[in-house]
């Protein structure tokens, strides 16, 4: 990483302060970024000293392992340039760049396209001989299929697809990456990872928080755009992909796109069977009263934005024919729970005299704890031949393991040129193709209501097959499997 520069556009903003700089500071502290220089760029015409003071304050607040001694070394990597988002003013940093440079767009989404074009017009997308130029941009990648294609056109005017690193920070999470390794590296799992043995798959991301300070953004986006179109769609495709022939970024991304292309379309005719939306009303968490979405600050009166979204997806291929994948995410739910849960079909023959205790589940927990749990059947202790379920639980992280945040992982991948955990445009495109019909249907009517602090709207049950039940979200609060 010798003589590499990271340019952060939007360097005085919240993303830089809360996530990027703490990640860069920790990588520096671990000695993983030797020779990396960081140039902050923003509209504020600050001095380099004032920018250092701003970052120093941010790290004090958001970097748990902050020390003044480490800061004195880290600050030497920092520089700052103030200017507008146009080619003329961006061009002034050209002479400060070495052959290798990475640009991070820590900007509001409407500025992604103009920023990419301005960098191109300034000649910053073209790498000198022996060097490289890369562009990092975080979701959302448009608000529907049409806007995503417009953004692609803006970015591709000066940047090649292989230069663009689209971030979905879920792909940088340790437990998500472990899903791929655990599935493909264990001989006992792959033979049963198919429709012959799997009954259903549930992917849940539940939050107890409301919209908090994000109402201005969230009310325009809603749960489907904010969580399902990107984060949960990535978990879905990684759960369902075919084994890659080799561990190559393009092969892996080809397989993910193949999954999305194989999903049976959701249409106006079958939408009620495949999609449900909800919005939280007033409720309680214990004795604490929780306000309704309409009562949250900056939420327009009468807003029909969904705070809960659930999908039923069906894959039309040999591996998954007939297996429903249920995806759901919402705010102000019963607990913070994030998991991928795979239910296996019942064993074909019971032990004589043994009361069957239920199906086996393989659960990959991301919140509240990073664990892997196999829900298995065993004999219940006692004189009678009764069965009960036991949890075979393995923590993902052990004492002494070094964990990395999603941004730390993705920044290192970007600097190394590893595109495995970044999205290619056709992934974005096919996710929008699947959900555009849902968005059009939801442009009319109103969401179903649910009490804040509950399991979500009752109407989510209409997505399920007759013998299926949602895994209780509240289990997480009690540490259940």
Secondary structure, 3 states (H helix, E strand, C coil): CCCEEEEEECCCCHHHHHHHHHHHHHHHHCCCCCCEEEEEEECCCCCHHHHHHHHHHHHHHHCCCCCHHHHHHHHHHEEEEECCCCHHHHHHHHHHCCCEEEEEECCCHHHHHHHHHHHHHCCCCCCCCCCEEEEEEECCCCCCHHHHHHHHHHHHCCCCHHHEEEECHHHHCHHHHHHHHHHHHCHHHHCCCCCCCEEEEEEEEECCCCCHHHHHHHHHHHHHHHHHHHHHHHHHHHHHCCCCCCCCHHHHHHHHHHHHHCECCCCCCCHHHHEEEEEEECEEECCEEECCHHHCCCCCCCCCCCCEEEEEEEECCCCCCCCEEEEEEECCECCCEEEEEEEECCCCCCCCCCECCCCCEEEEEEECCCEEEEEEEEECCCCCCEEEEEEEEEECCCCCCCCCCHHHHHHHHHHHCCCCCCECHHHHHHHHHHHHHHHHHHCCCCCEEEECCECCCHHHHHHCCCCCCCCCHHHHHHCCC
